[in-house]
Structures are given as structure tokens and as C-alpha cells.
Amino acid sequence: MTDPESPGGHPEGTAKPKEPEEEKVDEIPYLIDLLMHPELNIRWRAAEALGEARDARAVEPLIAALKDPFQDVSWIAAEALGKIRDPKAVEPLTAALKEGEKWLRQGAAWALGKIGDPRAIGPLIAALKDLKADVRKNAAWALGQFTGDQVLAALSEAAGDPDPKVQRAAQQALEAVKKRSAEKA
């Protein structure tokens, strides 16, 4: 007579065979290589994946990708740098905020807010005067991540921006700065 099977489907007294463990593959070097791929869609998807991975090894390659000739790649590279939050990206992002095309400037403003380095305050205040409303809106949001009288003054002025979405962003940022300042006090 054979032993009855256990509820797990294995005869009693025998252990379920171990499943082979999958080897964890380090995808970061591969994704970094893809930032140089000839196809635009592959480059921006690689930048996006690197941002999600939040691996510091991607910082320098993403900084280089800020200069990609296609705005889809440079903009997503900026956002990826914001997700990684490495202070090494502050200077290249502030340069992109001043010189890049609209989408890159917008992504750079957002990224600088995510990083939260005080060196970004002056360039973000200057970006509140950008010709593009979406850049001004992101700059206002980013300034809401900081504190200080200079930030409060700039956001108060931005609350009077002619574009309603910039006004809203500036007002919300003002409230966030005031709340953060009150919590510190």
C-alpha cells in the first residue's frame, strides 16, 4: 500500500522539491547602454526605466542624455534625475532650465524640486519668468519644496501670473512653504 498524498500533492514524509532560484540580473548597465541606442523610443524608455530604478550609477549617463537631440529623451532624462535625487544633477539641471527647449526646462524644474538642493532656488525663481506657462508652473511647484523669505516673495509674485495654472501652482506652493515653515518653528 502506498502512502496517501498530502494536501500539497506530495506523498507524506517527502518535501516539495525546491524551485531553482532565479538569478537576479543587474539591468542598470544594460539600460545605460540603451540610452545611446539609435531608436528614439528605446532611448526614452531606457531613461524612464533608469528613473524608476533610482540607481545612482545612472546619474552621469542621464546627465549626458539631457543633451539628447530629441526632447522626448532629454525631458524624461531630467525627470529620471529628479527621481534619483542625486545632488550631482543640480548644476546640469539648472543649465537645462536656462538653455533647454520647453519640455526639458519643464522636466528640469520638476527634477530640481524633487532633489530639493538649495542651489536650485535662484534658477527656479528665474524660471518663474519663463515664456512658457508650463515651465513657470513647474518652477512654482518646485519652489514649494523649499522654505525661506526669497521663496515666499517669488511665489507671492507668481500667484499673480496671467496663466491660471501657474497661479494655482504658485498658490499651492505658497501654502506648502508656509506649512513647512510653521512646522519648523
Secondary structure, 3 states (H helix, E strand, C coil): CCCCECCCCCECCCCCCCCCCCCCCCCHHHHHHHCCCCCHHHHHHHHHHHHHHCCHHHHHHHHHHCCCCCHHHHHHHHHHHHHHCCHHHHHHHHHHHHHCCHHHHHHHHHHHHHHCCHHHHHHHHHHCCCCCHHHHHHHHHHHCCCCCHHHHHHHHHHCCCCCHHHHHHHHHHHHHHHHHHHHHC
